[in-house]
Amino acid sequence: MADDGRRRVHEWMIEDREYARQEARRGRRHAFGHLDPHRTALVVVDMVPFFVTENEYCRGVVPNIGRIADTLRRAGGTVAWVLPGADGQPAVAVEFYGPRVAEMFRRSGGTGPLRDRLWHEFEIHDGDLLVEKTAASAFFPGRSPLPDLLAARGVDTVLITGTVTNVCCESSARDASTLGYRVIMVADANAAVRDRDHNATLHTIYRTFGDVRPTVDVVAMIGAG
């Protein structure tokens, strides 16, 4: 499907029984009831034309990502744009995907200045972070400068957004949790190919690695912080 302007947001859900399980475990539905905007980063994963052009769910989350970015900047927080970086063509990638598809993914982040490689609807500010990653995760040691840059700003909470929900976004959320960040995955600011893929990741993150909140909740938390 080419970019015909259509936008959709996933019909996301966390099952009632999972909410009930967490409420019984910790006495509340959500792990993180507050955040400090100055110690919070919005992490936007792989929102580049390679992914966004062909997926109306990706285009659908652009306004929510932009809303969170504007709100967090005004509150003194960090916005981090993470793009796919080219890192040669590892033999295992060629073996797994085949040479043509491996090369396609290697080039998925585009070329030229990082600002110019992001989806054109986003507004990038001078104080934002712009980085590449050479792994699925933006937090995997040695494959992205993001963790060091966030540490330098005193960030302890990350809001995970972008695409693909169940690949690079989930990988980033898992590794961020392992590194000790408070992780919030924004349910209607991530995009996959199908609702069921998207919701499987939300269940996994909510159950084990972090919190899951919609944009309206995240914006309210930033305002309250």
Residue pairs with C-beta under 8 A, 6 or more apart in sequence:
1 54
1 55
1 56
2 53
2 54
3 52
3 53
3 54
3 59
5 59
6 56
6 59
7 56
7 59
7 60
7 62
8 56
8 57
8 60
9 57
9 60
9 61
9 64
9 188
10 57
10 60
10 165
10 187
10 188
10 190
10 191
10 192
10 195
10 198
10 199
11 195
12 187
12 188
12 195
12 198
12 199
12 202
12 214
13 199
13 202
14 202
14 203
14 206
14 212
15 203
18 203
18 206
18 207
19 29
21 207
22 28
22 29
22 31
22 206
22 207
23 29
30 211
30 213
31 182
31 210
31 211
32 157
32 182
32 184
32 211
34 221
34 224
34 225
35 157
35 182
35 184
35 221
35 222
35 225
36 156
36 157
36 225
37 72
37 75
37 76
37 77
37 222
37 225
38 75
38 76
38 77
38 154
39 77
39 154
39 155
39 156
39 157
40 72
40 77
40 78
40 155
40 156
40 157
40 158
40 159
40 222
40 225
41 77
41 78
41 79
41 80
41 129
41 150
41 153
41 155
41 157
41 158
41 159
42 65
42 68
42 69
42 72
42 77
42 78
42 79
42 80
42 158
42 159
42 161
43 80
43 82
43 138
43 146
43 158
43 159
43 160
43 161
43 162
43 172
43 176
44 65
44 69
44 79
44 80
44 81
44 82
44 122
44 161
44 162
45 82
45 138
45 160
45 161
45 162
45 163
45 168
45 169
45 172
46 82
46 83
46 84
46 108
46 109
46 162
46 163
46 164
46 168
46 169
47 58
47 62
47 65
47 81
47 118
47 119
47 122
47 162
47 163
48 83
48 84
48 108
48 109
48 110
48 117
48 118
48 119
49 110
49 117
49 119
49 120
50 84
50 107
50 108
50 109
50 110
51 58
51 108
51 163
51 164
52 58
52 59
52 62
52 119
52 163
55 163
55 191
55 193
57 163
57 191
57 192
57 193
57 198
58 119
58 163
58 191
60 191
61 161
61 162
61 163
61 188
61 189
61 190
61 191
62 119
62 121
62 122
64 161
64 186
64 188
64 189
64 215
65 122
65 161
65 162
65 189
66 121
66 122
66 123
67 215
67 219
68 159
68 161
68 186
68 189
68 215
68 218
68 219
68 222
69 79
69 122
69 123
70 123
71 219
71 222
71 223
72 78
72 79
72 159
72 222
73 79
73 125
73 127
73 128
75 222
75 223
75 225
77 222
78 127
78 128
78 129
78 150
78 153
78 155
79 125
79 127
79 128
79 129
80 128
80 129
80 130
80 131
80 138
80 146
80 149
80 150
81 114
81 118
81 122
81 124
81 128
81 129
81 130
81 131
82 131
82 132
82 133
82 138
82 144
82 146
82 162
82 172
83 109
83 110
83 114
83 117
83 118
83 130
83 131
83 132
83 133
84 105
84 108
84 109
84 132
84 133
85 109
85 132
85 133
85 134
86 106
86 107
86 109
86 134
87 106
87 134
87 143
88 106
89 99
89 102
89 103
89 106
93 102
93 105
93 106
94 102
96 102
97 105
109 117
109 132
110 116
110 117
111 117
114 130
114 131
114 132
115 124
115 130
118 124
124 130
129 146
129 149
129 150
131 138
131 144
131 145
131 146
131 149
132 144
133 140
133 143
133 144
133 146
133 168
134 143
134 144
135 143
135 144
135 171
136 167
136 168
136 171
136 172
137 143
137 144
137 168
137 171
137 172
137 174
137 175
138 144
138 146
138 168
138 172
138 175
138 176
139 146
139 147
139 172
139 175
139 176
139 178
139 179
139 181
140 171
140 175
141 147
147 179
150 158
155 181
156 180
156 181
156 182
157 181
157 182
157 183
157 184
158 176
158 181
158 182
158 183
158 184
159 184
159 185
159 186
159 218
160 169
160 172
160 173
160 176
160 183
160 184
160 185
160 186
160 190
160 210
161 169
161 186
161 189
161 190
162 168
162 169
162 189
162 190
162 191
163 169
163 190
163 191
163 192
164 191
164 192
164 193
165 190
165 191
165 192
165 197
165 198
165 201
165 202
166 192
166 197
166 198
166 200
166 201
169 185
169 190
169 201
170 201
170 204
170 205
173 183
173 185
173 205
173 209
173 210
174 205
174 209
176 183
176 210
177 183
177 208
177 209
177 210
182 210
182 211
183 205
183 209
183 210
183 211
184 210
184 211
184 212
184 213
184 218
185 201
185 202
185 205
185 206
185 210
185 211
185 212
185 213
186 213
186 214
186 215
186 218
187 202
187 212
187 213
187 214
188 214
188 215
189 215
190 198
190 201
191 198
192 198
192 201
202 212
205 211
205 212
206 212
213 221
